Amino acid sequence: MAFGINLLSQHKLLNDEEAEKIAKKYKTSTDKFPRILKDDPQALKLNAKPGQLIEIERRDPTGRYTYYRYVISS
């Protein structure tokens, strides 16, 4: 860590209930989120399957940011 900043983003595989809650929050469907390939190293690490949603948390000196990615096969 440099200057107390975690340079690695935290990835979490959301269950169906969590994914629906996020989709409802943003008034969209899960497949409308930006995509990530199932072969992406982080998706492989989480054993993510197409159709699932991954939450990515990034932190920097200005704050904490949460992103979501929809897993696709190709």
Secondary structure, DSSP 8 states (H G I E B T S, - for coil): -BTTB--S-EEEE--HHHHHHHHHHTTS-GGGS-EEETTSHHHHHHT--TT-EEEEEEEETTEEEEEEEEEE--
